[in-house]
Amino acid sequence: MSERAEMAKWDPGFTRQITNWVGPVIKRYFRAEVRGIDRMPGTGGALVVSNHSGGMLTPDVLIFAPEFYGHFGFDRPLYTLGHQAIFMGPVGDFLHRAGVIEASRENAGRALRAGAVVLVFPGGDYDSYRPTMTANTVDFAGRTGYVRTALDSGVPIVPMVSIGAQETQMFLARGDSLARRIGLTKLFRAEILPVSVGFPFGVSVFFPPNVPLPAKIVTQVLDPIDVRGEFGDHPDIDEVDRHVRSVMQTALDELARRRRFPIVG
């Protein structure tokens, strides 16, 4: 499927239905808050870069998207980059209609140059399954492609952090070394074999997924970063990445400092 075809699958009417039906349920269940949405650029493309939390049933997009559309309306699309594996079967059409597109620099760049907002989780599954003991750590597993994507598209990076979803169950280990040892990385492009404990299945080794506990989740949008404006016409990619992660880590530390109790918030 071409990049243009993937973008064309987005259905604003369908997205509005999902937002109106699922958004209030997710917001109430997780007592979710999205702060700083007014920091988003009012027009044009922007690359929203966020940490990823909550394992297989991560609620990140379902918390942020309703707030985004409530603020900007459905004339401004929000695309989320997703791993190609999630588009298998009939769920793929559902995801495309809701604005999820296959993660690639080409797809992201085309959407950004068309003036859309693109949400990316550079850490992917590696980040979403980080152990609960290190829940408040921004970890992209060394991935920096998002910086080049923003530069090539001429759009700002909008950092965003979220706290709480890593408390929806107990994440014990990513299992990345085990995945490599038994060959999952080569066979299925799976970099992790996570172990978690939750309800109702108890110990889960990636599958079956436990039902998330209703932990309070707070998402904070941070100030946009004009990469060339701050780092010059030929910025060092690693330096920009360190700056983005530093800004995010500072904000996440502040959210953690204000959090009173796990799950309760």
JORA-V709008 format. One record per residue. RES is the residue in one letter. PSI is psi in whole degrees, 0 to 359 (999 if undefined). D_LAST is the distance of its C-alpha to the last C-alpha in Angstrom with 2 decimals. Layout:
RES;PSI;D_LAST
RES;PSI;D_LAST
This chain:
M;132;42.32
S;162;42.75
E;319;40.01
R;322;41.39
A;321;41.41
E;315;37.74
M;323;36.84
A;342;39.22
K;340;37.36
W;130;34.49
D;104;34.80
P;326;33.16
G;316;33.95
F;318;32.38
T;321;29.30
R;318;29.08
Q;313;29.29
I;316;26.52
T;317;24.29
N;329;25.20
W;310;24.85
V;325;21.97
G;307;19.86
P;326;18.95
V;312;18.23
I;317;15.87
K;317;14.12
R;317;13.84
Y;316;13.00
F;5;10.01
R;44;9.25
A;143;10.26
E;137;11.14
V;117;14.04
R;146;14.97
G;20;18.46
I;335;20.41
D;352;23.29
R;346;23.66
M;140;25.11
P;137;28.91
G;332;30.45
T;168;33.14
G;174;34.37
G;152;32.95
A;142;29.81
L;108;28.20
V;122;24.40
V;121;23.31
S;156;19.85
N;163;18.20
H;134;18.01
S;157;15.46
G;7;15.35
G;213;18.92
M;324;21.60
L;44;19.51
T;130;17.48
P;8;16.13
D;308;16.39
V;319;19.62
L;345;18.93
I;317;15.96
F;317;17.98
A;314;21.43
P;324;21.12
E;320;19.85
F;309;22.68
Y;329;25.30
G;331;24.20
H;319;24.86
F;346;27.95
G;175;29.43
F;10;30.95
D;347;33.88
R;107;31.86
P;147;30.98
L;115;27.91
Y;139;28.93
T;131;26.71
L;131;28.45
G;151;28.38
H;143;30.23
Q;334;33.58
A;334;32.90
I;352;30.52
F;9;33.42
M;139;35.56
G;196;37.03
P;339;36.35
V;336;32.67
G;316;34.01
D;319;35.50
F;312;32.33
L;317;30.32
H;319;33.09
R;332;33.25
A;359;29.53
G;14;30.04
V;128;29.32
I;155;32.17
E;134;33.27
A;114;32.01
S;154;34.95
R;328;35.86
E;313;38.59
N;313;36.40
A;316;33.80
G;318;36.63
R;317;38.44
A;318;35.42
L;318;34.60
R;339;38.24
A;0;38.33
G;10;35.71
A;164;32.74
V;133;29.18
V;131;28.37
L;126;24.98
V;142;25.27
F;90;23.15
P;328;25.57
G;343;23.95
G;216;24.26
D;328;23.80
Y;322;24.05
D;318;20.80
S;339;18.97
Y;22;19.92
R;144;19.14
P;144;18.42
T;327;14.93
M;339;16.19
T;36;16.75
A;327;13.87
N;45;13.51
T;127;17.24
V;118;19.13
D;108;22.04
F;9;24.63
A;32;27.07
G;7;29.61
R;127;29.94
T;7;31.15
G;333;32.92
Y;328;30.54
V;313;32.04
R;323;35.53
T;314;34.55
A;318;33.36
L;311;36.51
D;330;38.89
S;350;37.51
G;36;37.45
V;158;33.91
P;156;31.01
I;129;28.01
V;102;24.71
P;148;21.92
M;140;18.48
V;153;15.31
S;144;12.29
I;143;9.17
G;324;7.40
A;336;10.74
Q;359;11.98
E;3;9.79
T;344;11.62
Q;175;14.43
M;111;15.87
F;116;17.88
L;315;20.73
A;149;23.16
R;327;24.35
G;27;27.87
D;322;29.49
S;324;32.36
L;319;33.03
A;319;33.13
R;322;35.72
R;322;37.65
I;3;38.23
G;14;38.94
L;326;36.09
T;319;35.93
K;321;39.57
L;315;39.74
F;8;36.64
R;28;35.25
A;119;32.24
E;352;30.93
I;159;28.47
L;76;28.50
P;149;24.89
V;127;24.08
S;166;20.87
V;129;20.05
G;199;18.45
F;137;19.51
P;2;22.34
F;355;24.49
G;235;23.19
V;127;24.43
S;127;24.87
V;83;26.99
F;314;25.97
F;144;27.27
P;153;26.64
P;135;23.10
N;156;20.60
V;127;18.62
P;137;15.02
L;155;12.48
P;59;10.32
A;147;7.09
K;129;5.25
I;128;7.56
V;128;8.65
T;132;12.35
Q;119;14.42
V;134;18.22
L;174;20.27
D;139;23.87
P;151;26.61
I;115;28.80
D;100;32.54
V;309;33.60
R;327;37.32
G;328;36.86
E;334;34.91
F;3;36.60
G;176;40.07
D;337;42.04
H;69;41.92
P;152;38.49
D;121;37.71
I;316;35.30
D;323;33.71
E;318;33.30
V;316;31.55
D;316;29.23
R;321;28.39
H;315;27.71
V;313;25.41
R;327;23.38
S;315;23.38
V;317;22.10
M;318;19.30
Q;320;18.46
T;316;18.44
A;320;16.00
L;321;13.66
D;321;14.07
E;319;13.20
L;320;9.89
A;323;9.23
R;325;10.78
R;349;8.61
R;129;5.28
R;309;5.70
F;150;5.37
P;146;5.87
I;309;5.47
V;322;3.81
G;999;0.00
